[in-house]
């Protein structure tokens, strides 16, 4: 039924890391956190859809892991003595995607989720073994599409692309049924009593059917978000799960603070849409923005931070104690301190009819989700920054030709030299200087692009895909005047808050705002959303990590 989502690297050579066997001494350390349990042959140890599943280590016998699909089962692996169960949902508190069954009489060590988190926080060796295995197992499930979701959609549907991107960026495996080419599609439509007009359609666990769902509905259906007690007060609420927000969450949670991250869409921020980041310290071969976000999120949740997706902040009540952050959907969350890390969004090209083709020919991310839609066709990348350079070189691997359009005379002022060299050395990338798009055309999908250079020479091409990366504006509209912003609507912090601004904003304390602290006490801003910040992933991570030391100071006041 259907096909897997985006394909991932072959993991056959890493099965030893995916399914390692613990030594006797390692098992003894695990035993201090758990209890022994026996299961008869054929007994279900845990079921797909179960939440808060314990961590099991096989002591004697065998434990089979399968992925159910209707009346069928796909075998994932069989755990022998010393091997253990689990993958990313064990850290996230989400539902299991697989079923576990005793394949013989089974004796296992059972560790409850909260005790398991204590184990990985205090035993670095076992933490490394488990975390590596969990990440690789999730990648394997993603590659096979072994999840609890089926998407029925179309390649000429912008909403289908939005739904696929949301699932991928939240690490959710899914099967995809294409309305335009899958032979099983009519049977699927009939089985679930849905129509072509309902796409995109999400089917959760073969039971619940969502027609053109919102991201919040998808998150609810798949159980992505934790339940938060209305009376709970967090030490820190981080608004935004880009590199800056995730760094703040990792450092705050690792230092014992009670942390919740609220994200309007998916983890990763703008960096999460990057195909590869090659100048980030410690990754000489580069790392995709999504992989970086997944690892950072796993770190944060290993230390106990919570995450809520598709439920971003819509207002900040800094005049209340504790602070109150109101969320999409009508809920609210309380905190002793807040970190604003809502980042930036790409500006849109000023071209007539452009909005009509967003998601069906015009894109603001360049990941493998979008690349799969482009196939081997020619395409256009607009922009002269690092994001545009990364997109052009990534897409050139599969595209027939990449036309790169920039407004200026060259790339040197806005792009890293290593990317400039790569663009110059890639034969199927053509750089068009002092050039802008003037028109787009098509019916249901983009079909034609016209561009013009500063000499007035106009070019019209039958191109179906445009990637727009032309600078960004801050995501601060939701603040509604509660914090001081600069002329470009970035959040002012620290030394950018003059005495005149503080007087106007009614700063209530005798001390001046700390570095990264905004015009309201206990509210900090980090990363790209902060005025005068360096718009780089490493700088954002630095902001988020340093900010935590300042949070400790204000919480002690």
C-alpha positions in Angstrom: 0.0 0.0 0.0 1.7 3.2 -1.2 5.3 4.0 -1.3 7.7 5.2 1.4 8.4 8.9 1.8 11.8 10.4 1.0 14.6 8.0 0.8 17.5 7.9 3.3 21.1 6.5 3.1 21.5 2.8 3.1 22.1 1.6 6.7 23.2 -2.0 6.1 26.7 -1.3 7.1 25.6 0.2 10.5 23.4 -2.6 11.8 25.9 -3.3 14.6 25.3 0.3 15.8 21.6 0.0 15.3 21.2 -3.2 17.2 24.2 -3.5 19.6 24.5 -6.1 22.3 25.3 -4.8 25.8 28.1 -6.4 27.8 27.5 -8.1 31.2 28.9 -5.0 33.0 26.7 -2.7 31.0 23.6 -4.8 31.7 24.5 -4.8 35.4 24.4 -0.9 35.3 21.1 -1.0 33.6 19.7 -3.4 36.2 20.2 -0.8 38.9 17.4 1.2 37.1 14.9 -1.6 36.3 13.3 -4.9 37.2 13.2 -8.3 35.6 10.1 -9.5 33.8 9.1 -12.8 32.1 6.9 -13.3 29.0 5.5 -16.5 27.5 6.2 -17.3 23.9 4.0 -15.1 21.6 3.1 -12.6 24.3 2.9 -9.0 23.2 5.4 -7.0 25.1 4.2 -3.6 23.8 1.9 -2.6 21.0 2.1 0.0 18.2 0.4 3.1 19.5 1.3 2.5 23.1 2.7 5.6 24.9 5.4 5.7 27.6 6.8 2.3 26.5 9.5 0.9 28.8 13.1 0.2 27.8 13.7 -3.6 27.6 17.0 -5.5 27.6 16.8 -9.2 26.6 18.4 -11.4 29.3 17.3 -14.7 27.9 15.2 -15.7 24.8 14.3 -13.6 21.8 12.1 -10.5 21.3 10.8 -9.8 17.8 10.1 -6.2 16.6 7.5 -5.9 13.7 5.7 -3.1 12.0 2.0 -3.9 11.5 0.2 -2.8 8.3 -3.4 -3.9 8.3 -3.4 -7.6 8.6 0.3 -7.9 7.6 3.5 -7.5 9.7 6.9 -6.4 8.4 9.7 -7.8 10.4 12.1 -5.1 11.6 14.5 -7.2 13.7 14.9 -9.9 16.4 16.6 -8.9 19.6 18.8 -11.6 21.2 20.6 -11.7 24.6 22.0 -8.3 25.5 20.2 -6.4 22.8 17.6 -3.7 23.7 14.4 -2.1 22.5 13.5 1.5 21.8 13.9 4.4 19.5 13.2 8.1 19.5 9.7 8.1 20.9 11.1 6.7 24.2 12.8 10.1 24.7 9.9 12.2 23.3 7.1 10.5 25.2 5.4 9.7 22.0 3.6 6.5 20.9 5.5 3.5 19.6 5.5 2.9 15.9 6.2 -0.9 16.2 5.0 -4.0 18.0 7.2 -6.2 20.2 6.4 -9.9 20.7 8.2 -12.6 22.6 9.5 -15.1 20.1 10.3 -17.7 22.8 10.0 -17.7 26.5 11.5 -14.3 27.3 13.3 -12.9 30.3 13.9 -9.2 30.1 15.1 -6.2 32.1 12.4 -3.6 32.2 13.2 0.1 32.8 10.4 2.6 33.0 10.7 5.8 30.8 11.5 8.2 33.6 14.1 5.9 35.0 15.6 5.4 31.5 16.0 9.1 31.1 17.9 9.2 34.4 20.1 6.4 33.1 21.1 8.2 29.9 21.6 11.4 31.8 24.0 9.8 34.3 25.8 7.0 32.3 27.7 8.6 29.3 28.7 5.2 27.8 25.2 3.7 27.8 23.8 7.1 26.7 26.0 7.1 23.6 25.2 3.5 22.7 21.4 4.0 23.1 21.2 7.5 21.5 23.1 6.3 18.4 20.9 3.2 18.1 17.7 5.2 18.5 18.7 7.8 15.8 19.7 5.1 13.3 16.5 3.1 14.0 14.4 6.1 13.3 16.2 6.8 10.1 15.5 3.2 9.1 11.8 3.5 9.8 11.7 6.8 7.9 13.4 5.1 4.9 10.9 2.2 4.8 7.9 4.4 5.6 7.2 2.3 8.6 5.1 4.7 10.6 1.5 5.2 11.5 0.5 7.6 8.7 -0.5 7.3 5.1 -0.7 10.4 2.9 -2.9 10.5 -0.2 -1.9 13.5 -2.3 -0.8 14.9 -5.6 2.4 16.4 -7.0 0.4 19.4 -8.2 -1.0 20.1 -4.8 0.7 22.8 -2.6 -1.1 21.4 0.5 0.4 17.9 -0.2 3.9 19.4 -0.2 3.2 21.2 3.0 1.9 18.1 4.7 4.9 16.0 3.5 7.4 18.6 4.7 5.7 18.8 8.1 6.0 15.0 8.6 9.6 14.8 7.4 10.8 17.7 9.5 9.1 16.2 12.5 10.7 12.8 11.9 7.5 11.0 11.2 7.6 8.0 8.8 4.8 7.7 6.3 3.6 5.9 3.2 2.7 8.1 0.2 -0.1 7.3 -2.3 0.0 9.5 -5.4 -3.3 10.5 -6.8 -1.8 10.9 -10.3 0.2 7.7 -10.6 -0.4 5.1 -7.9 -2.5 2.1 -9.2 -3.9 1.5 -5.7 -5.3 5.0 -5.2 -8.9 4.3 -6.1 -9.1 1.4 -3.8 -7.7 3.6 -1.0 -10.2 6.3 -1.7 -13.1 3.8 -1.7 -11.8 2.0 1.5 -11.7 5.2 3.5 -14.7 6.9 1.8 -12.8 10.0 0.7 -12.8 11.9 -2.6 -10.2 13.4 -4.9 -11.4 16.8 -3.7 -10.3 16.0 -0.1 -6.6 15.8 -0.8 -4.2 15.9 0.9 -5.6 13.1 3.1 -3.9 11.8 6.2 -4.8 8.4 7.6 -3.6 7.8 11.1 -3.0 4.1 12.2 -5.4 2.9 9.5 -8.3 4.4 11.4 -8.7 8.1 11.7 -9.0 10.1 8.4 -8.1 13.8 8.1 -9.1 15.7 5.0 -6.7 18.6 4.0 -5.6 18.8 7.7 -3.9 21.7 9.4 -0.5 21.0 11.0 -2.1 21.3 14.4 -4.6 18.5 13.4 -1.7 16.3 12.2 0.2 16.8 15.4 -2.9 15.9 17.5 -3.7 12.9 15.3 -0.2 11.5 15.6 0.2 12.4 19.3 3.2 14.6 18.8 2.6 17.0 21.7 2.6 16.4 25.4 -0.3 17.3 27.7 0.6 20.3 29.8 -1.2 20.9 33.1 -2.7 24.4 33.2 -1.3 25.1 36.6 2.3 24.1 35.7 4.9 26.8 35.7 8.1 26.1 33.8 11.4 27.6 34.6 11.9 28.5 31.0 9.7 28.5 27.9 11.6 28.7 24.6 9.5 30.2 21.8 11.0 28.7 18.6 12.9 25.5 17.8 15.6 26.7 15.5 19.3 26.3 16.3 19.2 29.2 18.9 16.1 27.9 20.6 17.3 24.3 20.7 20.7 25.4 22.1 19.0 27.3 24.8 16.8 24.3 25.6 19.8 21.8 25.7 21.8 24.0 28.0 18.9 24.9 30.3 17.6 21.4 30.6 21.1 19.9 31.1 21.6 22.4 34.0 18.4 21.2 35.8 15.9 23.8 34.6 12.4 22.8 33.7 12.1 23.6 30.0 9.3 23.6 27.4 9.8 24.5 23.7 6.9 25.8 21.7 7.2 25.8 17.9 4.8 27.2 15.3 5.7 24.6 12.7 8.6 22.1 12.9 12.0 21.9 14.6 15.0 23.3 12.8 13.8 26.8 11.9 15.2 28.2 8.7 18.4 26.2 9.1 16.2 23.0 9.0 15.4 23.8 5.3 19.1 23.7 4.4 20.3 20.7 2.4 23.8 20.8 3.9 25.7 23.1 6.3 29.4 22.7 5.7 30.9 25.5 7.8 29.5 24.5 11.2 32.2 23.5 13.7 32.8 19.8 14.1 31.2 18.6 10.9 34.0 18.7 8.2 31.8 16.8 5.7 28.8 18.9 6.4 25.4 18.1 8.0 21.9 18.8 6.7 19.9 21.3 8.7 17.3 18.7 9.4 19.9 16.2 10.8 21.3 19.0 13.0 17.9 19.8 14.3 17.0 16.1 15.0 20.2 15.6 17.0 19.8 18.9 18.9 16.2 18.0 19.7 17.2 14.5 20.9 19.8 16.2 23.2 17.2 18.6 24.6 14.7 15.8 25.3 17.4 13.5 26.7 17.9 16.1 29.4 14.1 16.4 30.0 13.0 19.4 27.9 9.5 19.1 26.3 8.4 20.1 22.8 5.1 21.2 21.4 4.9 21.6 17.6 2.4 23.3 15.3 1.4 25.3 18.4 3.5 28.5 18.4 3.3 31.5 20.6 0.8 34.2 19.6 1.2 36.7 22.4 3.5 37.4 25.3 2.1 38.7 28.6 5.3 40.0 30.3 3.2 42.1 32.7 2.1 39.0 34.6 4.0 36.9 37.1 4.8 34.2 36.1 5.0 35.2 32.5 2.1 34.0 30.3 2.7 32.9 26.7 -0.6 32.4 24.8 -0.5 29.7 22.1 -2.2 28.9 18.9 -5.5 27.1 19.5 -6.3 29.1 22.6 -4.1 27.5 25.2 -1.5 29.2 27.4 1.7 28.3 29.2 3.4 29.9 32.2 7.1 30.4 32.8 9.5 32.2 35.2 11.6 33.2 32.2 11.1 33.2 28.4 13.5 33.0 25.4 12.3 34.5 22.1 13.9 32.4 19.3 11.3 32.7 16.6 13.8 33.4 13.9 13.2 34.8 10.4 11.3 34.0 7.3 12.3 34.5 3.6 11.0 37.5 1.9 8.7 36.9 -1.1 9.5 38.0 -4.6 7.6 41.1 -5.8 6.2 39.3 -8.9 2.6 39.3 -10.1 0.8 35.9 -9.7 3.7 34.5 -7.6 1.5 33.5 -4.6 -0.6 31.4 -6.9 2.3 29.0 -7.4 3.6 28.7 -3.9 4.1 25.0 -3.2 3.3 24.1 -6.8 6.5 25.5 -8.4 7.6 28.2 -6.0 9.4 27.1 -2.9 11.2 28.6 0.1 13.1 25.5 1.2 15.5 23.2 -0.7 15.4 19.8 0.9 15.0 16.4 -0.6 11.2 16.8 -0.3 11.3 19.6 -2.8 14.1 18.1 -4.9 12.0 15.0 -5.5 9.3 17.2 -7.0 11.8 18.8 -9.4 13.4 15.5 -10.6 15.8 16.1 -13.5 14.1 19.3 -14.8 15.7 22.7 -15.1 15.0 25.2 -12.3 15.8 28.7 -10.9 17.3 29.7 -7.6 16.9 33.3 -6.6 19.3 34.9 -4.1 23.0 35.5 -3.4 23.4 34.4 0.2 24.7 31.1 1.7 21.2 29.5 1.7 20.8 30.2 -2.0 24.3 28.8 -2.6 23.6 25.6 -0.7 20.3 25.2 -2.5 21.9 25.6 -5.9 24.7 23.2 -5.4 22.4 20.6 -3.8 19.7 20.8 -6.5 22.4 20.7 -9.2 23.0 17.0 -8.3 19.7 16.0 -9.8 18.5 18.9 -11.9 19.2 19.2 -15.6 20.3 22.8 -15.1 20.2 25.4 -12.3 19.8 29.1 -13.2 21.0 31.2 -10.3 19.7 34.8 -10.4 21.2 37.6 -8.2 20.5 41.3 -8.1 24.1 42.4 -7.6 27.3 42.2 -9.6 28.8 39.2 -7.9 28.5 36.8 -4.9 31.6 37.8 -2.9 29.8 40.2 -0.5 27.1 37.8 0.6 28.3 34.2 0.2 31.1 32.1 1.7 34.0 31.5 -0.6 33.7 27.7 -0.5 30.2 28.0 -1.9 31.3 30.5 -4.6 34.0 28.1 -5.8 31.6 25.2 -5.9 29.1 27.1 -7.9 31.9 28.2 -10.3 33.0 24.6 -10.7 29.6 23.1 -11.2 28.9 22.9 -15.0 25.1 22.8 -14.8 24.8 26.0 -12.7 24.7 29.3 -14.6 25.0 32.5 -12.6 22.9 35.4 -14.0 24.1 38.7 -12.5 22.0 41.8 -12.1 18.9 39.8 -13.0 15.4 39.5 -11.5 12.3 37.6 -12.3 9.6 39.7 -13.8 6.8 37.2 -14.6 5.6 33.7 -13.9 2.9 31.8 -15.7 1.0 28.5 -15.6 -2.3 26.8 -15.0 -2.4 24.5 -11.9 1.4 24.4 -11.7 4.2 26.9 -12.6 5.1 26.4 -16.3 7.0 29.4 -17.4 9.4 32.0 -15.9 10.6 35.3 -17.4 13.6 37.2 -16.1 15.3 40.5 -17.1 18.8 41.8 -16.6 19.7 45.5 -15.9 20.4 46.0 -19.7 16.7 45.3 -20.4 17.4 41.9 -22.0 14.4 39.6 -21.3 14.6 35.8 -21.2 11.5 33.5 -21.1 12.0 29.8 -20.3 9.7 26.8 -19.8 10.7 26.3 -16.1 8.5 24.7 -13.5 10.4 25.2 -10.3 11.7 28.4 -8.6 13.5 28.5 -5.2 13.2 32.0 -3.6 15.9 32.8 -1.0 16.2 36.6 -1.1 16.7 37.7 2.5 14.5 37.6 5.4 12.2 39.4 7.8 11.9 38.6 11.6 9.1 36.6 13.0 8.0 39.2 15.6 4.5 40.2 14.5 3.1 38.0 17.3 4.8 40.1 20.0 2.2 42.8 19.4 4.3 45.7 20.8 5.2 43.9 24.0 8.9 44.3 23.4 11.1 47.0 21.9 12.0 46.4 18.3 14.3 48.2 15.9 13.3 49.8 12.7 13.3 46.4 10.9 11.3 44.8 13.6 14.1 42.8 15.1 14.1 42.5 18.9 16.4 44.9 20.8 18.5 43.4 23.6 21.2 44.4 26.0 23.2 47.4 24.9 20.8 48.1 22.0 18.3 49.3 24.6 19.2 53.0 25.3 18.0 54.8 28.4 15.4 56.6 26.3 14.0 53.3 25.0 14.0 51.8 28.5 12.2 54.8 29.9 9.6 54.6 27.1 9.2 50.8 27.7 8.9 51.4 31.5 11.8 49.2 32.5 11.1 48.4 36.2 14.5 47.4 37.6 17.4 49.5 38.9 19.9 47.4 36.9 20.2 47.6 33.1 19.1 44.7 30.9 21.6 41.9 30.6 23.1 40.8 27.3 20.2 39.1 25.3 17.6 40.5 27.8 14.9 42.5 26.1 13.0 45.6 27.2 11.1 43.3 29.7 12.8 41.6 32.6 13.2 37.8 32.4 12.5 37.8 28.6 15.5 37.1 26.4 15.9 37.1 22.6 18.5 35.0 20.8 19.5 34.0 17.2 18.3 35.6 14.0 15.3 37.3 15.6 17.7 39.5 17.8 18.7 42.9 16.4 22.3 43.1 15.2 22.8 39.3 15.5 25.1 37.4 13.1 22.9 35.5 10.8 24.8 32.2 11.0 23.9 28.8 12.6 27.0 28.8 14.9 26.2 32.4 16.1 22.6 31.3 16.9 23.8 28.3 18.9 26.2 30.6 20.7 23.4 33.0 21.6 21.2 30.2 22.9 23.9 28.6 25.1 25.2 31.9 26.6 21.7 33.1 27.3 21.2 30.2 29.8 23.8 31.6 32.2 21.9 34.9 32.2 18.6 33.1 32.9 20.1 31.6 36.0 21.0 35.1 37.2 17.5 36.5 36.7 15.8 33.5 38.3 18.0 34.0 41.3 16.9 37.6 41.8 
